[in-house]
Amino acid sequence: MISGNVLVTGGAGFIGSQLIRKILPLSSHIYVIDDLSTGQREAIPSSQKITFIEESITNKKVLRSILPRVEYIFHLACSNLLKSVEDLDGDFKTNLYGGYLLLQSAHTYCWDLKRFVYASTCSIYGNASVFPTPENYYKIRLPYAASKFSVEHYCHVYYRLYQLPVTVLRLSNIFGPGQSPTNPYCGVVAKFFEAVKGKEPLIIYGNGQQTRDFTFIEDALQAFLLAAGREESIGQVYNVGTGRETTVSELAKEIKRITGVTEEAIRYKPKRLVDIVERRTIDAKKIQKELQWKVNHSLSEGLKKTFQWFKGERINESFSWDS
């Protein structure tokens, strides 16, 4: 069980902000570092138990001042997949150097560190040839995957050399309430809901037959809690996914069914530079066996909860839904 002080990097992003809401009742205080390059300050809950620092994780002075106070680190800050091919230098600095610097600073300044949970990605599997894809597979093709996978290696280095209590979670296509469609780098689920709301076509890059393993945010957050609270997780790498394949075209049709809107067309566009993955389905048996993690939401159930959030919670954010 998480207790004490916590640092969440990238806490103004989708997963980070939802993680903060999840651990807020459990922790004594939460420090949040986010430079707001893609995150939103308003996504972070308002609480006297939260200290927000608008800074980069490469700021050594900030790390030096905060890390002696924390017992848990959740490292989610990163330059994302689309931005990585636009700015390789930025990807390297934020993802690889930032991750290394945080590990080194945690080793130096965290005197009572109980867990360092690193949010990695199933993008390291590239266009895989093994399905469901296990943790011992990789096929690096993009800078984002290269930088994230490199930090995984440094996690192992700090665990082996210094016994830093690290756990790596490889996340697969997380979606759900809290994912802002106004962020140009948000996931396809939020973009599809936004398109339906705006009576616009649902844009699919490629032929729509590419598959993804869509994982609901509440299930992903449970993986974070288990990784931080179970001794068995130290030094381990876990896939976090459902093991179920869904084509992007099927996703679009399911969202249209759930929303009850049928007139919006599906428009296909040429693939982008980052669109290299034809199939994705994740083997999550390891985390299920070792940490007793479960997939509690089907894709349809998760999409329905996401739709309710779009209709209800976002009303308070000047968001209207014309059904």
Protein Blocks (a to p, Z undefined) as FASTA:
>chain_A
ZZdjdddehklbmklmmmmmmmmmmpmbdcdddehlmmcfklpccdfkbccddddfklmk
lmmmmmmmpcbdcdfbdcdfklmmmmmmlmmmmmmmmmmmmmmmmmmmmmbbfbdcdddd
fklnmpafbdcddfkbccdfbfklmmmmmmmmmmmmmmmmnopacdddddehiadehiaf
klmkbcfklmmmmmmmnopacddehjhlaccddddfklmmmmmmmmmmpmklgopacddd
ehiacdfklmmmmmmmmnopakbccddddddfklmbfbdcddfklmmmmnopacfbdfkl
mmmmmmmmmmmmmmmnopacdZZ
